[in-house]
Amino acid sequence: MRLIPLLISAVLGNGNVGPLGTPSDNYKFTTTLYKDTDAQLVFEWSTTATDFNGRLTLTSAIPLQYSWIGLGFGPGMLNAQMIVCHNLGNSSVAFHEHYSDTSYAPPLDYQSPAITTTLTGQATTNVQDCSFTRPLAPNDGIHLNIQPDSPMSMIWAFNPQSGINYEGKRFTHHQTNNRGAMNVILSQGAAIPTSTVSFTMKQIHGFGMMATWLVLLPFGAFYARYCKSIAGWLIMKVIVQITGVIALVAFIFVVAFSGIPFEPSRPHTVFGITIASIVGVQVVLGFMSLVGLSNEDASQYRDVAREPREILPWVIYAVLLGVWILLFIGAEIYFKVYIARSDLGYSKVLQTTQPIMNLEKLSLKEGNKVSFTWATLDKAILDGKLYVVANGKYVYDISHWIKSHPGGQIILQAVAGTDISNDYFHESGYDAEEFVPQKDAPFEHRGTNQGITELTHQDIIKARKQSINSLQSYRMTTINGFHLPVFNEQDWTFIQRARRTHVHTRLAVQKLASLCVGEIRQDYSPYSASDSQYNQVGRSFDPSEYRRYALTRVTNETPTGAQKGYFRFRFCILFPYDIRDNQPVNFLPGQAIEIQVRINGERISRYYTPISGDLNAFEVLIKIEPNGAMCQYLIGQQPGDRQFKIRGPFGNSLLPPPENFYRGEFFPETVFFFAGGSGITPFIQLINHLYLSTRTTLKVVQDYEATLSDELTIAVGDYVQIIHHYYDGWCYGINLSNNREGAFPVGCTLPNAPVNVVLFNISDGNETMGSNVIEGAQLAFPQLVTAYRLTSKSLSGERIMPILSSYSRNLQVVVCGPNGMNSTIVDMLSEYRGPWNDNLRILGGESW
């Protein structure tokens, strides 16, 4: 019998370990149990009137790593008592005792005191030596009494390099040939090797029985019941039934003569005898029925034979159905009690931290950890590794699950290189109670900008200086600890659909623990965000960490007559309450994010500028190129169908810190922005930040009296938050002074920074990406936003320099477009020396 079931299930440290004794002076007998070019196992023993003393020595050409040697008293694993010598990994060894429960199940650890005493032992790189003593007749009703003068069956096995088993212990099964059996007479030194039980014969028995019971015999019954109209049906039935009976007998003999000892008390044996007896009864009754059909004198017995044959199948069906019902109920109870975890459900999420299960098993127990940063982890993913992170700390290799994971390969590939703690330990709606949907603004409004004074740059500078202290103070009182995610019902629906979480059992968690390969380390320096409201989470924000998002909306914004399409994509983070220390609240103008997807088995990534939103939910505006791999992939996706890996933000702000303005340090009065093609998206991001922000507390600097039912009255000194922009100079928002909502002119509020912006849009087409946003900013603050459209042919110093020269101080120039355009503009600005050259910023392709 194979030693596999025992050795897979035994747990190092839970076995009963005996005390240390005094070694015998010598061993009278010796035999070599195993020998090849790689390893040799020698067994030495002697007996006294009361004790059995033994020594096991494993010599290996390969280094021994947590090796073990097992010796069993009995003919096989179904009826043996075992002692196992473990290499503890620190040059010492220890014996553990186990016994079989006479079934195909993991063996059990002895709960009574051990009778095996460790004498001496050590483990080096290539040798493991274990000596023990055991009473011959313990007479405790538990351990086997050994008769040294009588023949006895024994088994043995070893593993020179044990891995981690399903319980996280260093005790895995032996290799195919590292086992054996023998008959011994201990007092005489006789040790004759015997054949081990053939697992192949058991497989033949099992598959043969399955084929006979599930295919051959049911076919005979089906044919006899429903094919009686076919000529020769009776002959076919008899042939099939006789063949089935012969097959059953043959497969019983296969296992009976394979060396497996006959154990009448085993459930499998009892079941086999019972079902064989039923088959015998069926054969006798069938023969009686067959004779009755062909012999008139015997026909009187046919009815007698038919009655039990009519009842017996229903009895069998009922028994089989009952067995399956009991199996399902028992398995469900066992799963709920011992396998499933009780820490699940739709628990409320605190807004101060993310409650991720802290499992100590999710770490490496032995060996050196491989250190990763989030950046080097991504490099490993691009090199073909399939690593994930749990609890933001430990790295696991999930490639072993690629062909067997219940969720399929798509979800494994989607989570590679990210933290899967929430997916692994929570239901998809576990944070549902925290979700407060954003109220949708009315689709349109009916107001006009009549009566609104256009603010000049000087007006804004003056208002800014007068209101800075009160505005900052008011913002501090209105922020309640955390920047809460802003999702609508549609966002939340697609977030839950994209999560695809699967609550894993304890066995899955233990399996994950065995796949640990390393640990995430803090990168060179913590990320610093001036607007972060999080600093006590315990996990540092790293822009190189990919986090997963759901695509929740795709909007076609292609202008009429445009040669190429423009689409706005909205992404929402899957787990908004899984926050980090120093995590930024908002994107700064000039920052970009990186999206990574897997297309045709290859991972590709692209940088995009988030034109609005924050790390929880943001939008990108993308021009659809016919040969663009990423944009073509995105345009083919449906909201909520997939998860997207996104990281960032990357890059520095286009504007100095706001404190510079109030401290009298450099802060641009005017920003000149040269944009070409998709390079206009950072400009859209800039004007959204300056003039069209949402969910930001703004001060009212002009009164407005509502004239229509959907409008909001605001007064100088009030504070408002804009919820939605209509991009016609109007917005929908809330007056924080009285909590009333409605539409009002954007120009009545004080912009985020006192800056003029001048756009030079270089385009040979008739369309401009984000033209509605640009027009909305111009209508809201016409004195502050100016836009010029130029073609590549009309781009010249003669056209540009008069405009630049009209702004003489505190200038900043940003150039963002294709490399050729960027070079042309930089050369032109260098040729015409002026203050615009002092603060020049070039945004390359990785910035937008």
ChimeraX attribute file (.defattr): number of C-alpha atoms within 10 A of each C-alpha:
attribute: neighborCount
match mode: 1-to-1
recipient: residues
	/A:1	24
	/A:2	22
	/A:3	24
	/A:4	17
	/A:5	19
	/A:6	23
	/A:7	23
	/A:8	20
	/A:9	19
	/A:10	25
	/A:11	21
	/A:12	19
	/A:13	14
	/A:14	13
	/A:15	19
	/A:16	21
	/A:17	21
	/A:18	20
	/A:19	14
	/A:20	16
	/A:21	14
	/A:22	12
	/A:23	17
	/A:24	16
	/A:25	6
	/A:26	12
	/A:27	14
	/A:28	14
	/A:29	17
	/A:30	17
	/A:31	14
	/A:32	13
	/A:33	21
	/A:34	18
	/A:35	14
	/A:36	9
	/A:37	7
	/A:38	10
	/A:39	16
	/A:40	16
	/A:41	23
	/A:42	16
	/A:43	20
	/A:44	18
	/A:45	22
	/A:46	21
	/A:47	21
	/A:48	11
	/A:49	9
	/A:50	11
	/A:51	16
	/A:52	20
	/A:53	24
	/A:54	24
	/A:55	23
	/A:56	23
	/A:57	20
	/A:58	25
	/A:59	21
	/A:60	19
	/A:61	14
	/A:62	13
	/A:63	14
	/A:64	22
	/A:65	19
	/A:66	22
	/A:67	26
	/A:68	29
	/A:69	25
	/A:70	22
	/A:71	23
	/A:72	23
	/A:73	20
	/A:74	20
	/A:75	23
	/A:76	25
	/A:77	27
	/A:78	25
	/A:79	18
	/A:80	23
	/A:81	25
	/A:82	23
	/A:83	22
	/A:84	24
	/A:85	25
	/A:86	28
	/A:87	28
	/A:88	18
	/A:89	16
	/A:90	10
	/A:91	13
	/A:92	16
	/A:93	22
	/A:94	26
	/A:95	30
	/A:96	25
	/A:97	26
	/A:98	25
	/A:99	22
	/A:100	20
	/A:101	16
	/A:102	17
	/A:103	16
	/A:104	14
	/A:105	13
	/A:106	20
	/A:107	23
	/A:108	17
	/A:109	17
	/A:110	18
	/A:111	11
	/A:112	10
	/A:113	11
	/A:114	18
	/A:115	18
	/A:116	22
	/A:117	22
	/A:118	25
	/A:119	21
	/A:120	18
	/A:121	23
	/A:122	18
	/A:123	23
	/A:124	16
	/A:125	14
	/A:126	15
	/A:127	21
	/A:128	26
	/A:129	21
	/A:130	27
	/A:131	26
	/A:132	26
	/A:133	24
	/A:134	19
	/A:135	20
	/A:136	20
	/A:137	15
	/A:138	15
	/A:139	10
	/A:140	10
	/A:141	7
	/A:142	11
	/A:143	17
	/A:144	16
	/A:145	14
	/A:146	18
	/A:147	13
	/A:148	20
	/A:149	12
	/A:150	11
	/A:151	16
	/A:152	17
	/A:153	19
	/A:154	22
	/A:155	27
	/A:156	24
	/A:157	26
	/A:158	27
	/A:159	23
	/A:160	26
	/A:161	18
	/A:162	20
	/A:163	17
	/A:164	18
	/A:165	20
	/A:166	20
	/A:167	18
	/A:168	19
	/A:169	18
	/A:170	26
	/A:171	25
	/A:172	26
	/A:173	22
	/A:174	23
	/A:175	13
	/A:176	10
	/A:177	9
	/A:178	19
	/A:179	22
	/A:180	22
	/A:181	25
	/A:182	19
	/A:183	17
	/A:184	19
	/A:185	16
	/A:186	20
	/A:187	18
	/A:188	15
	/A:189	18
	/A:190	15
	/A:191	21
	/A:192	12
	/A:193	15
	/A:194	15
	/A:195	11
	/A:196	19
	/A:197	21
	/A:198	14
	/A:199	13
	/A:200	11
	/A:201	18
	/A:202	17
	/A:203	13
	/A:204	14
	/A:205	20
	/A:206	15
	/A:207	13
	/A:208	18
	/A:209	20
	/A:210	13
	/A:211	15
	/A:212	20
	/A:213	15
	/A:214	11
	/A:215	12
	/A:216	18
	/A:217	19
	/A:218	15
	/A:219	16
	/A:220	20
	/A:221	14
	/A:222	11
	/A:223	17
	/A:224	19
	/A:225	12
	/A:226	10
	/A:227	14
	/A:228	12
	/A:229	9
	/A:230	11
	/A:231	9
	/A:232	10
	/A:233	17
	/A:234	15
	/A:235	11
	/A:236	15
	/A:237	21
	/A:238	16
	/A:239	13
	/A:240	20
	/A:241	20
	/A:242	15
	/A:243	16
	/A:244	22
	/A:245	19
	/A:246	13
	/A:247	18
	/A:248	21
	/A:249	13
	/A:250	15
	/A:251	20
	/A:252	17
	/A:253	12
	/A:254	17
	/A:255	22
	/A:256	15
	/A:257	11
	/A:258	17
	/A:259	17
	/A:260	17
	/A:261	15
	/A:262	10
	/A:263	14
	/A:264	10
	/A:265	10
	/A:266	15
	/A:267	13
	/A:268	13
	/A:269	13
	/A:270	13
	/A:271	11
	/A:272	13
	/A:273	13
	/A:274	12
	/A:275	13
	/A:276	16
	/A:277	12
	/A:278	14
	/A:279	15
	/A:280	13
	/A:281	15
	/A:282	17
	/A:283	16
	/A:284	12
	/A:285	20
	/A:286	18
	/A:287	14
	/A:288	19
	/A:289	21
	/A:290	17
	/A:291	16
	/A:292	18
	/A:293	12
	/A:294	10
	/A:295	10
	/A:296	10
	/A:297	10
	/A:298	14
	/A:299	17
	/A:300	12
	/A:301	15
	/A:302	18
	/A:303	13
	/A:304	13
	/A:305	20
	/A:306	15
	/A:307	11
	/A:308	13
	/A:309	17
	/A:310	10
	/A:311	10
	/A:312	15
	/A:313	13
	/A:314	11
	/A:315	11
	/A:316	13
	/A:317	11
	/A:318	12
	/A:319	12
	/A:320	12
	/A:321	12
	/A:322	12
	/A:323	12
	/A:324	12
	/A:325	12
	/A:326	12
	/A:327	12
	/A:328	12
	/A:329	12
	/A:330	12
	/A:331	12
	/A:332	14
	/A:333	13
	/A:334	12
	/A:335	14
	/A:336	13
	/A:337	11
	/A:338	13
	/A:339	15
	/A:340	18
	/A:341	15
	/A:342	10
	/A:343	10
	/A:344	13
	/A:345	14
	/A:346	14
	/A:347	16
	/A:348	12
	/A:349	17
	/A:350	11
	/A:351	15
	/A:352	15
	/A:353	15
	/A:354	16
	/A:355	15
	/A:356	15
	/A:357	15
	/A:358	10
	/A:359	11
	/A:360	9
	/A:361	16
	/A:362	21
	/A:363	22
	/A:364	20
	/A:365	16
	/A:366	9
	/A:367	8
	/A:368	10
	/A:369	16
	/A:370	13
	/A:371	15
	/A:372	20
	/A:373	17
	/A:374	20
	/A:375	15
	/A:376	15
	/A:377	26
	/A:378	20
	/A:379	14
	/A:380	15
	/A:381	16
	/A:382	15
	/A:383	10
	/A:384	12
	/A:385	16
	/A:386	21
	/A:387	25
	/A:388	24
	/A:389	23
	/A:390	25
	/A:391	17
	/A:392	18
	/A:393	16
	/A:394	23
	/A:395	30
	/A:396	23
	/A:397	19
	/A:398	19
	/A:399	19
	/A:400	10
	/A:401	15
	/A:402	16
	/A:403	9
	/A:404	10
	/A:405	14
	/A:406	10
	/A:407	13
	/A:408	12
	/A:409	14
	/A:410	13
	/A:411	17
	/A:412	18
	/A:413	20
	/A:414	17
	/A:415	21
	/A:416	24
	/A:417	28
	/A:418	22
	/A:419	22
	/A:420	18
	/A:421	18
	/A:422	23
	/A:423	19
	/A:424	18
	/A:425	21
	/A:426	21
	/A:427	20
	/A:428	22
	/A:429	17
	/A:430	17
	/A:431	18
	/A:432	14
	/A:433	11
	/A:434	14
	/A:435	17
	/A:436	14
	/A:437	14
	/A:438	13
	/A:439	11
	/A:440	11
	/A:441	17
	/A:442	12
	/A:443	8
	/A:444	12
	/A:445	18
	/A:446	10
	/A:447	17
	/A:448	12
	/A:449	16
	/A:450	7
	/A:451	7
	/A:452	15
	/A:453	12
	/A:454	17
	/A:455	19
	/A:456	14
	/A:457	17
	/A:458	12
	/A:459	13
	/A:460	20
	/A:461	17
	/A:462	11
	/A:463	17
	/A:464	21
	/A:465	12
	/A:466	11
	/A:467	15
	/A:468	13
	/A:469	10
	/A:470	12
	/A:471	16
	/A:472	11
	/A:473	11
	/A:474	15
	/A:475	14
	/A:476	11
	/A:477	9
	/A:478	10
	/A:479	12
	/A:480	10
	/A:481	12
	/A:482	12
	/A:483	17
	/A:484	16
	/A:485	19
	/A:486	19
	/A:487	20
	/A:488	15
	/A:489	14
	/A:490	13
	/A:491	24
	/A:492	22
	/A:493	14
	/A:494	21
	/A:495	28
	/A:496	19
	/A:497	19
	/A:498	22
	/A:499	24
	/A:500	17
	/A:501	19
	/A:502	15
	/A:503	18
	/A:504	16
	/A:505	18
	/A:506	14
	/A:507	15
	/A:508	15
	/A:509	16
	/A:510	16
	/A:511	19
	/A:512	21
	/A:513	25
	/A:514	23
	/A:515	19
	/A:516	24
	/A:517	18
	/A:518	21
	/A:519	22
	/A:520	19
	/A:521	14
	/A:522	16
	/A:523	15
	/A:524	7
	/A:525	8
	/A:526	13
	/A:527	14
	/A:528	14
	/A:529	17
	/A:530	11
	/A:531	12
	/A:532	16
	/A:533	18
	/A:534	22
	/A:535	15
	/A:536	12
	/A:537	15
	/A:538	12
	/A:539	17
	/A:540	21
	/A:541	22
	/A:542	23
	/A:543	20
	/A:544	19
	/A:545	19
	/A:546	24
	/A:547	23
	/A:548	25
	/A:549	27
	/A:550	27
	/A:551	26
	/A:552	24
	/A:553	17
	/A:554	19
	/A:555	11
	/A:556	12
	/A:557	17
	/A:558	19
	/A:559	17
	/A:560	9
	/A:561	10
	/A:562	12
	/A:563	11
	/A:564	13
	/A:565	17
	/A:566	21
	/A:567	20
	/A:568	19
	/A:569	20
	/A:570	22
	/A:571	28
	/A:572	27
	/A:573	25
	/A:574	26
	/A:575	20
	/A:576	18
	/A:577	19
	/A:578	19
	/A:579	20
	/A:580	20
	/A:581	20
	/A:582	22
	/A:583	22
	/A:584	22
	/A:585	20
	/A:586	19
	/A:587	25
	/A:588	21
	/A:589	24
	/A:590	24
	/A:591	24
	/A:592	26
	/A:593	22
	/A:594	21
	/A:595	20
	/A:596	18
	/A:597	20
	/A:598	16
	/A:599	11
	/A:600	6
	/A:601	8
	/A:602	9
	/A:603	14
	/A:604	13
	/A:605	14
	/A:606	18
	/A:607	19
	/A:608	23
	/A:609	30
	/A:610	29
	/A:611	27
	/A:612	23
	/A:613	23
	/A:614	19
	/A:615	23
	/A:616	21
	/A:617	22
	/A:618	18
	/A:619	20
	/A:620	21
	/A:621	25
	/A:622	22
	/A:623	18
	/A:624	19
	/A:625	13
	/A:626	10
	/A:627	8
	/A:628	10
	/A:629	14
	/A:630	19
	/A:631	16
	/A:632	14
	/A:633	13
	/A:634	16
	/A:635	15
	/A:636	8
	/A:637	12
	/A:638	13
	/A:639	22
	/A:640	23
	/A:641	16
	/A:642	21
	/A:643	25
	/A:644	23
	/A:645	23
	/A:646	25
	/A:647	21
	/A:648	20
	/A:649	22
	/A:650	20
	/A:651	16
	/A:652	13
	/A:653	13
	/A:654	19
	/A:655	18
	/A:656	13
	/A:657	13
	/A:658	14
	/A:659	11
	/A:660	13
	/A:661	18
	/A:662	13
	/A:663	9
	/A:664	8
	/A:665	12
	/A:666	16
	/A:667	21
	/A:668	22
	/A:669	20
	/A:670	22
	/A:671	23
	/A:672	24
	/A:673	22
	/A:674	23
	/A:675	25
	/A:676	24
	/A:677	18
	/A:678	21
	/A:679	24
	/A:680	27
	/A:681	24
	/A:682	26
	/A:683	27
	/A:684	25
	/A:685	26
	/A:686	25
	/A:687	24
	/A:688	21
	/A:689	22
	/A:690	19
	/A:691	24
	/A:692	28
	/A:693	22
	/A:694	19
	/A:695	15
	/A:696	15
	/A:697	23
	/A:698	24
	/A:699	25
	/A:700	22
	/A:701	22
	/A:702	19
	/A:703	17
	/A:704	18
	/A:705	11
	/A:706	15
	/A:707	10
	/A:708	12
	/A:709	10
	/A:710	16
	/A:711	22
	/A:712	20
	/A:713	15
	/A:714	27
	/A:715	16
	/A:716	13
	/A:717	17
	/A:718	17
	/A:719	23
	/A:720	23
	/A:721	20
	/A:722	24
	/A:723	20
	/A:724	19
	/A:725	21
	/A:726	19
	/A:727	19
	/A:728	19
	/A:729	23
	/A:730	26
	/A:731	26
	/A:732	26
	/A:733	24
	/A:734	21
	/A:735	21
	/A:736	16
	/A:737	12
	/A:738	11
	/A:739	9
	/A:740	14
	/A:741	20
	/A:742	22
	/A:743	28
	/A:744	27
	/A:745	25
	/A:746	28
	/A:747	24
	/A:748	25
	/A:749	28
	/A:750	24
	/A:751	22
	/A:752	20
	/A:753	18
	/A:754	26
	/A:755	22
	/A:756	21
	/A:757	22
	/A:758	20
	/A:759	19
	/A:760	20
	/A:761	24
	/A:762	23
	/A:763	16
	/A:764	15
	/A:765	13
	/A:766	12
	/A:767	15
	/A:768	21
	/A:769	23
	/A:770	24
	/A:771	15
	/A:772	16
	/A:773	20
	/A:774	22
	/A:775	18
	/A:776	25
	/A:777	27
	/A:778	20
	/A:779	21
	/A:780	27
	/A:781	25
	/A:782	16
	/A:783	14
	/A:784	21
	/A:785	22
	/A:786	17
	/A:787	15
	/A:788	11
	/A:789	15
	/A:790	18
	/A:791	15
	/A:792	13
	/A:793	9
	/A:794	13
	/A:795	18
	/A:796	15
	/A:797	15
	/A:798	10
	/A:799	11
	/A:800	17
	/A:801	15
	/A:802	10
	/A:803	12
	/A:804	18
	/A:805	12
	/A:806	8
	/A:807	16
	/A:808	12
	/A:809	12
	/A:810	15
	/A:811	22
	/A:812	22
	/A:813	23
	/A:814	21
	/A:815	23
	/A:816	26
	/A:817	23
	/A:818	16
	/A:819	13
	/A:820	8
	/A:821	19
	/A:822	20
	/A:823	14
	/A:824	14
	/A:825	18
	/A:826	15
	/A:827	11
	/A:828	17
	/A:829	20
	/A:830	12
	/A:831	11
	/A:832	12
	/A:833	11
	/A:834	14
	/A:835	18
	/A:836	22
	/A:837	16
	/A:838	12
	/A:839	13
	/A:840	15
	/A:841	15
	/A:842	16
	/A:843	21
	/A:844	14
	/A:845	15
	/A:846	14
	/A:847	21
	/A:848	25
